[in-house]
């Protein structure tokens, strides 16, 4: 005779299923998730098997997988997909967050300078910005 499962166990099992489903939809490996979260792959796998996730870790996972905590917890299907952020943008944001205020200001300045260079813009056209040095380099 099998023991009855609690509501909490059912919720954790559902969350593990949704976690795996969303991760696979985004073509992210378990190893990538573990590395991003700073845990072992076995630790991450436990989440997909239904181990309870702390609220802080849940927020991290939802940010990575671009879904709402309510959806991941199985409360409803709203919030399965949040505004997507590319992997490059995530990497840029993570690097930016490691900088102090002065470094962040410098990073913004340098990114703006890159947008003035034809070879780095999507359209390949000069920006109408006011940075004459950037135009000289591009020219």
N, C-alpha and C positions, 0 to 999 in steps of 0.2 A: 504494500500500500504506500503510495507516494504522499509526502507531506504537502500540505497546502502552501502555496507561495503567498507572501504578503504583498500588499499594494506597492510597497517600496521596492521589493525585488522585481515585480512586474515592470515598474517604471524604469529601473536600472537596465533590465533586459531590453525594453523598448528603446531606451536611449542608446545602448550599445549597437542595436540594429541600425538605428538612424545615423549614428556616428559613422559606422562602416559604409552605409549607403551613400552618405554625403561625401565622405572621403574618396570613395571610388568614383563618384560622379565628377569630382574635381581632378581625377587622375593624380592623387597624392598617395604616396606609399606610407605604410605604417612607420617605416624607418624615418621618413621625412617628418611625419607628425611628431615622433618621439624626439628627434633632434631639435625641431622648432620649439617644443615644449620643455626641452632640457631634461628629459627623463629617458629611462631605458626603453628599448623596444618592447620588452616584456611588460613594463609598467603601462605602456600605451595599449598593448594588446588586452590587458586586463579591463580597460575601459570598454573596449568593443565586446568583451565577454560579459559585461554587465556589472563590473565593479563600480561602487559608488564614486562619484567625482565631486571634489570640493567645489564650492561656488566660484572661487577664484580661478581654478583650473577650467571650469565650465565656460567662464567668460573668455579665457584665452582660446579655447577650442572653437568657440563660436566665432571669434574674430578671424581665426585662420580659415574656417570653413564657410564663412560668410553666411551664417544662419542665426536665427534667434534662439535664445536659451529655451523659450517656451516650445518651439518646434522640436528642438533636440530632446527635450524632456518628454515629448509625446503628448503635450496638452492639446495641441491642435496643429493643423497643417499650414497655418499662416506663418510666414517668416522662414520658410524653407530656403528661400533665396533672397539674400540681401544684396544691396548694391555691390557688384563685383569690384574687386581690386586686384589688379594684375600682380603676379609674383614680383615683377620688377619694381612696381610701386611699393609693395610691402617691404622689399629689401631697402629701397630708398628711404622709406619712413623709418625703418629700424636703425639704419645708419644715422639718419638725421637726429633721431631721439637720443643717440649716444653723445651728441655734441653739446657743448655748453652754449650759452646764449650767443657769445661772440662767434663761435664756430657755425652756429645755425645761420646767423646773418651772412657770414662769408659764403656758406653753401648756397643760399638763395641768390646771392650776387653772382656766383659762378654759373649756376643753372641759367640765370637770365642771360649771361654772356654767351652761353652755348646756343641759346635760341636765336642769337644774332648771326650765327655762322650757318651758311647755306648747307654745308654737308651734314649738319646735325638736325635740320628741320625736316619735317615730314614732306612738305611741298618742295623743298629745295630752293625756296625763294628767300631773299633777304627780308628780315623783319623790319618793320618801320620804327624800331626802337631808336633811342638816341645815343647809342654807344658807338662813337666813331672808331675807337680802337678795334672793336669786334669786326666792323666792316673792313678795316684795313687788312686784318688777318685773313678774312674770307676772300677778299678781292684778289 
